């Protein structure tokens, strides 16, 4: 195999790597779209639950969300206190 053949192989492999990277970026973008829409669906159901329109089996998960939000608020208050010191 000559130098030209080696360079051609390297060029082809580099091109393939670039193409794979582009495709992986597209896949990542699509996964983000799916995740974002799942999140929107979840927010709708969460809001319906609080309005009395969602299934009672969601109650444990809703309570976990409420507790997590409360803890987040507490942590943010702690952060504010630390920054003030």
C-alpha positions as a Markdown table, in Angstrom:
| # | Residue | x | y | z |
|---|---|---|---|---|
| 1 | Unk | 0.0 | 0.0 | 0.0 |
| 2 | Unk | 1.5 | 3.3 | -1.1 |
| 3 | Unk | 1.3 | 6.7 | 0.6 |
| 4 | Unk | -1.6 | 7.8 | -1.6 |
| 5 | Unk | -3.6 | 4.8 | -0.6 |
| 6 | Unk | -2.9 | 5.4 | 3.1 |
| 7 | Unk | -3.9 | 9.1 | 2.7 |
| 8 | Unk | -7.1 | 8.1 | 0.9 |
| 9 | Unk | -8.0 | 5.6 | 3.6 |
| 10 | Unk | -7.3 | 8.2 | 6.3 |
| 11 | Unk | -9.4 | 10.8 | 4.4 |
| 12 | Unk | -12.3 | 8.3 | 4.0 |
| 13 | Unk | -12.2 | 7.3 | 7.7 |
| 14 | Unk | -12.1 | 10.9 | 8.8 |
| 15 | Unk | -15.1 | 11.7 | 6.5 |
| 16 | Unk | -16.9 | 8.7 | 8.0 |
| 17 | Unk | -16.1 | 10.0 | 11.5 |
| 18 | Unk | -17.5 | 13.4 | 10.7 |
| 19 | Unk | -20.7 | 11.9 | 9.2 |
| 20 | Unk | -21.2 | 9.7 | 12.3 |
| 21 | Unk | -20.7 | 12.7 | 14.5 |
| 22 | Unk | -23.3 | 14.7 | 12.6 |
| 23 | Unk | -25.7 | 11.8 | 12.8 |
| 24 | Unk | -25.2 | 11.4 | 16.5 |
| 25 | Unk | -25.8 | 15.2 | 17.0 |
| 26 | Unk | -29.1 | 14.8 | 15.0 |
| 27 | Unk | -30.1 | 11.8 | 17.2 |
| 28 | Unk | -29.3 | 13.8 | 20.3 |
| 29 | Unk | -31.4 | 16.7 | 19.1 |
| 30 | Unk | -34.3 | 14.3 | 18.4 |
| 31 | Unk | -34.0 | 12.7 | 21.9 |
| 32 | Unk | -34.1 | 16.2 | 23.4 |
| 33 | Unk | -37.3 | 16.9 | 21.4 |
| 34 | Unk | -38.9 | 13.7 | 22.8 |
| 35 | Unk | -37.7 | 14.5 | 26.4 |
| 36 | Unk | -39.0 | 18.1 | 26.1 |
| 37 | Unk | -42.4 | 16.9 | 24.9 |
| 38 | Unk | -42.6 | 14.2 | 27.7 |
| 39 | Unk | -41.9 | 17.0 | 30.2 |
| 40 | Unk | -44.7 | 19.2 | 28.7 |
| 41 | Unk | -47.1 | 16.2 | 28.9 |
| 42 | Unk | -46.1 | 15.7 | 32.5 |
| 43 | Unk | -46.7 | 19.3 | 33.4 |
| 44 | Unk | -50.2 | 19.2 | 31.8 |
| 45 | Unk | -51.0 | 16.1 | 33.8 |
| 46 | Unk | -49.6 | 17.6 | 37.0 |
| 47 | Unk | -51.7 | 20.7 | 36.5 |
| 48 | Unk | -54.8 | 18.6 | 35.8 |
| 49 | Unk | -54.2 | 16.7 | 39.0 |
| 50 | Unk | -54.2 | 19.9 | 41.0 |
| 51 | Unk | -57.4 | 20.9 | 39.3 |
| 52 | Unk | -59.0 | 17.5 | 40.3 |
| 53 | Unk | -59.0 | 16.1 | 36.8 |
| 54 | Unk | -56.2 | 13.5 | 36.8 |
| 55 | Unk | -56.1 | 9.9 | 37.9 |
| 56 | Unk | -55.6 | 9.3 | 41.7 |
| 57 | Unk | -52.8 | 6.8 | 41.0 |
| 58 | Unk | -50.6 | 9.8 | 40.2 |
| 59 | Unk | -50.9 | 11.1 | 43.8 |
| 60 | Unk | -47.6 | 9.6 | 45.1 |
| 61 | Unk | -45.7 | 11.0 | 42.2 |
| 62 | Unk | -47.3 | 14.4 | 42.6 |
| 63 | Unk | -46.5 | 14.4 | 46.3 |
| 64 | Unk | -42.8 | 13.6 | 45.4 |
| 65 | Unk | -42.8 | 16.5 | 43.0 |
| 66 | Unk | -44.2 | 18.9 | 45.6 |
| 67 | Unk | -41.7 | 17.7 | 48.2 |
| 68 | Unk | -38.8 | 18.1 | 45.7 |
| 69 | Unk | -39.9 | 21.6 | 44.8 |
| 70 | Unk | -40.1 | 22.5 | 48.5 |
| 71 | Unk | -36.6 | 21.1 | 49.0 |
| 72 | Unk | -35.4 | 23.1 | 46.0 |
| 73 | Unk | -36.8 | 26.3 | 47.5 |
| 74 | Unk | -35.1 | 25.5 | 50.8 |
| 75 | Unk | -31.7 | 24.9 | 49.0 |
| 76 | Unk | -32.1 | 28.1 | 47.0 |
| 77 | Unk | -32.6 | 30.0 | 50.3 |
| 78 | Unk | -29.5 | 28.3 | 51.8 |
| 79 | Unk | -27.5 | 29.3 | 48.7 |
| 80 | Unk | -28.7 | 32.9 | 49.1 |
| 81 | Unk | -27.6 | 32.9 | 52.8 |
| 82 | Unk | -24.2 | 31.5 | 51.8 |
| 83 | Unk | -23.7 | 34.1 | 49.2 |
| 84 | Unk | -24.6 | 36.9 | 51.7 |
| 85 | Unk | -21.9 | 35.7 | 54.2 |
